[in-house]
Amino acid sequence: MAQGTFKSSIGTFAAVAGSVVGLGNIWRFPYLAGENGGFAFLIVYLFVSLLVSLPVMLSEFSIGRSQRCNAMRSFKQISGGPWFLTGMLGVATAYVIDSFYMVVGGWSLEFLRKSVMNEFSGISPERMTEEFNAYIADGTGPVIWALVSLALATTIIILGVSKGIEKMNKIMMPTLVLILVILVINSIFFLPNSQAGIDFLLHPDFSKITFKTLLAAVGQSFFSLSLGMGAMLTYASYIQEKEHLPSTALRVMIFDSSIALLSGLAIFPAVFSFGIDPSSGPHLLFLTMPNIFQQIIGGQFLSIIFFLFVFLAAITSQVSLLEVVTAFVSEELKIKRWKAAIWLLLTMGITGSMCALSQSDMDIFVFNGHSLFDIFDYVSSNYMLPIGGLLIVIFAGRIMPERILQSQLTNGNEKNTLGYTVIKFLIRYVSPIFISLMFLDLIGLIK
């Protein structure tokens, strides 16, 4: 049985929202929108999220809540045969992603520390890049902060589902939104040439919408909503029966998209105000933004709350991934939750440290010129996630008894039975097709 439940609707929403809000919302979505038609991309993104990602999320929700156990056992209890491997894939994916995600969480802690100590003051962009590269190359700092990030996530996991995960997200999600609103207000109203950044993000240009744009929107939505990695399935096992799953999923999707849009409004007016390349990706967060804050009145304060925002986005996602593996280890090895969490602190601490060291100048954990960090990132994003998502919707739509899907999505045929017919069609036909196309595009078979 699941080790606890979320105690309230607000707590359920906050926990699931905390899982989906991550670094992809902060830099990747705004940039994709700017390069693919601005507001037109947002329309496409919402459209494909409803048609593709929402059905996948509801599939995971239905499987997880109906069985109330870890990802692997959920599939095993519903159907015999090899389908339990789909759950194992989700657990493995969560472990792999968290192993390098903890490194990024550690970066945010280091930059938060630097902001508090005002160490960015007077440093040129070139010097900033040199110091960041030296920090990564040394290896020691990234390993220490990655372990701190993992330890913080482990502490939350040990506290439990309600007192740990739910309570953390009920505090962190409103804090994250408040910080983001402050950053948006500053960017829009107090920066020179902020309109250029707003136009970059919000100007609708439907001429840039192509089939590849559609697939990019599917990929961004799919990855942003934490699908195919067991997180939604595991969290669903803690959702009370009274909660209406389609309503919860829809609210989370809207919240996730809103955070991505607001992040763009916070970042890109600043980027354009100071002539920064908006395609800088993660470097936009860790190299460019500190320089921008130096040129703004109250920049140190803004730098502190910005990197606090980045850390909150990282840690809430990190916790959801760690919970997937903790639930599996605890239930399958029949050990207490805290023991499973400590065991993972040790094992994931090793693999996470290896990811951090693979980017250092020690030239270890590098294979064919690719760091372990990059390998974990590439394999999980391009193979494990789409394959996992595809298997999940096939299982929910074709293998799992329909009575389970219908009961979970209609609260025992009490709510929105008409909507269920539409959702079932999307799960059986639309989502598998789009995920398959996305996977073929990711591996380069669609030109």
Summary of the structure (lengths in Angstrom):
residues: 447
radius of gyration: 21.2
end to end distance: 46.3
largest distance: 64.0
contacts: 1685
relative contact order: 0.20
helix: 79%
strand: 1%
